[in-house]
Amino acid sequence: MLVDSHCHLDFPDFADDLDGVIERARAAGVGCMLSIATHLSRIDGVLAIARRHDPVFCAVGVHPHEAATAPELTAEHLVRLAASHPKIVGFGETGLDFHYDHSPRDAQERCFRAHIAAARQSGLPVIVHTREADDETLAILREEQARGPFPGLIHCFSSGRALAEGALALGMFLSISGIVTFKGATALRDTVRDIPLDRLLVETDAPYLAPVPMRGKRNEPAFTAHTAACVAEIKGVPPDDLARQTTANFFCLFNKAVMPEQGRDHPS
């Protein structure tokens, strides 16, 4: 079984096809999905999907693009949200995005640190988004780890080797998206080759970043299989071994998640 450790099943792209998306994921061997909130206003919708579909878990948080719209966000609020339902297994996505700067950088940092504090308080992992902010992201992670340990991962890892090594040194995991299959991603593939297998996860970031050979199409969790096959080739391991290890890594990191009963959905 594979796990898509990061997707956005509440996005409008899937509104008319969600049941089909989940069935195609199962058929492709993707038995579990983590659907990620990008804003407090989306949490109810994200959780509703997880409640309905047994293979789906969710995370609650505020994307760095939206940080300016959540000035009152606190770690305590996030912890209360996570405690409200067993399907909520992590915080995020959060972090720094200096490519678009849709929110001021100080607002992004404040929001990022609130999510980290929630992870420290609860033991649930923080899901980190970083774009064109490797040094700043790593500096915050190091400062916060010095205040007390917390679990987490860098999602959609496509940054430089320094961030990979720094995150690994802090005990974090790295999740690999379809970017690793792109023709121009030679440096990323070289870095992935050196990441320990017991620190790797795979994801789609659906509906974005469809991997080769699906590039140009709407991404969906079933396509995790293409990314996983590429990572297995890079690592020189059989695809089944890669699937077993990345799935074990997911349930180790997201330790509130319980392995779903295959083939079962419920309306609760």
N, C-alpha and C positions, 0 to 999 in steps of 0.2 A: 504494500500500500504506500502511496505517496500522500503528502500533505501539501496543499497550497497554503503557505503560511502568511499570505498577504493578498487580499483581493477586496473589491468594493462592490459587493453584491446588491447593495441598496441603490446604486447609481441608476439613473433612468435607462441606461444602455441595456439593462437586463429586465426592465419592468414587464415586458411582454413575453419573456422567454425563460424565466427563472427556473421553473421546474425542469425544462429541457436542459438548461445549463448544468444543473446538478446531476441529472441523469447521465449526461455526456461525460461529466467528470468521473462518475462511478465507473462508466464503461471504459474509461481510459486508465483506471487504476488509482484515481485520486479519491481517496476515501474520507478525506477530512479537509475542511476549508476554514480559514480564519478571515472573517469579514471585518473591515476596519472602519471605524467612525472617523470623519474628518471635521466634525463640528458638533457641539452639544445639541443643536437642533436636529441632528440626524440620528441620535442615539436610539430613540424609540424605534425608528425604522430598521436600523441595524439589528437591534435585539429581536424585533418581531420576526425577522427572517431566520435568525438563529433558533428561536423558539419553535418555529414551524418545521425546520429541517434538521434532523438529527445529526448529519455530518458537519453542520456549520456551527462554529463558535464565533465570538465577536470580541472586539476591543473597543474601549471608550476613550475619547480624547479629542483634542483640537489640533488640526494640522497647522504648521507654521504659517501657511497663507492666511489662516483665519485667526491668528493669535490676537490681533487688535480688536476683534469682536468679542473676546472673552476676558475682559480686564479683571473680572472678579473671580476667575477660576482659581481654586485652591486644591492642594493635595487632598485635603479632607473631603472635599466634594467628590473628587474622583474616587477616593476609597469607598465612600458611601455608595456611589453608583455601582462599583464593582461588586460590593457586597449584596446588591439587590437581586442578583440572579446568578445561578451557577454557570450559565453560558458565557458570562463576561469574564474573560481570562487574562486580560492585559490592558495596558494603557497606551493610547496613541491612535494615530501616529502623531508624533511630535518631533521637534528638532529645529533645525535652522535651514532656511532656503534663501541664500543670498543671490540666486540667479534672477528670481523675479522680484524679491523684496515686496511682496504684496502686503505684508505687515511690517511695521518698523522693527528694526533689529533688536531693540531693547524689549519690545513686546514679545518677540519670538523667544528671546532668552528667558524672560520671566515665565512664560508658558511652559517652556522646556523644563525648567527647574521644578515647576510644580508637578509635572508628570513624574520626574525622577523621584521627588519626595514621596509621591504616592506609591511608587514601586518599592522604595525603601521601607515605608510603613507597612505595606501589605504583603510583600514578598512576591507580588505578581510582576511580570516583566514589563519594561518600557520598550516601545517600538520606535526606533529613531529614524527619522528622515533627515538626510543631510545632502545639500547640493551647493557646490561652490563655497563650502564652509568647513572643509575638513579640519583645519587647524583650530578653529573656534569650537567646533563640535567636540573634538578630542580634549581641548582644554577644559570645557565644562564637565565632560564625563570624568576627567581626572579629579577636578575639584570636588565634584559631588561624591565620588567614590571615597575620597579622603574624609568626608563627613560620615560615611557609613556605607556598607555594601548594598548593592541592589542588582537584580537580574535584568538583562536586556539584550537587544540585538540591534544591529544596523540593518534596516530593511533595504531591499533593492540595491545591494552593495555594488557600486560601480566606480568607487573612488580609488585613490592611490594606495600603494602598498603601506605607506606610513600609517594611514588610518586603520587599515586591516590589522597591522601589527599592534598598534596602540589599543584597539578595541579588544583584541584577543588577550593582551596582557592584563586587561581589566576584567577578564572572565566572560566577556560578551560573546554572542554568536553572530554570524554573518549569514544573511539570507540572499540567495542569488536569483536574479530574475532573468527574463529572456534576453536582456542586453548581452549576456555572455555568449549568445549564439550569433550576434551581429558580426559582420565581416570585419569591421574596424575595431573590434574589442580585443585585440591581441594582448595588450597590457593587462587587461582584466583577466583574461584566461591564464596568463602567466602567474598572476597573484592567486587566483583560485586554485591553481595546481599546488600551491604551498600552504593553503589553509587546511588545518587538521580536519579529518572527516568528522570527528566528534564535535565540531563547532559549526557545521554547515546546515543550513536549511535551504529549501527551494520555494519559489513563489512565482506568481504571475504579475501582481499589481494590476490585475484586470479591472477595468477594460482596456488598460494601456499596455504598451510594450510587448505586443505579441511576438513570440520567438520565431526564428526561422524553423520550419518552412511556412509559418502562418503569418509572417510579417505583412502588415498592411490590412489585416483583418481585425475585427473586434477581438480582443483577447478574452479568454475565459479559463476557468480553472482546469479544464481538461488539458489545456496546452502546457500545464506543468510538466507533463510527461516528456515534451520535447526539450525543455530546459534541463530536466533531470538526466536525460540521455546524453546531452552535451557535457554536463558536469561529470558524469560517470566516465565518459571518454577522456576528458581532461585529466581526471584523477587516476585513470588506468584501473578502474574497478568494474566489476559486472554491474549492470543496471539494477539488478535485484538487490545487490549489496548496498548500493547507493540509496535505494528506496528504503531499505530497512534502517539504515543508519540515520538518514535525515528524518524519518518518522520518529525514531527513538529520540533524536535530539529535540524535536518539536515537543513531545510529551514530557521530556525532562525539563525544558525551559518553561513551557506553559503547563505547570504541574497541577493547575486547577482543572484542566481539560481532562475529560474521561473518554477513552476510545469509544467511538460511536458504534452502535449495532448496525451492521451493514444492511442497507436496503430498507431501513425503517425511517419514516418521517412521522411527525405527529402534529396535531393542530393546536397544542396547548400554548 
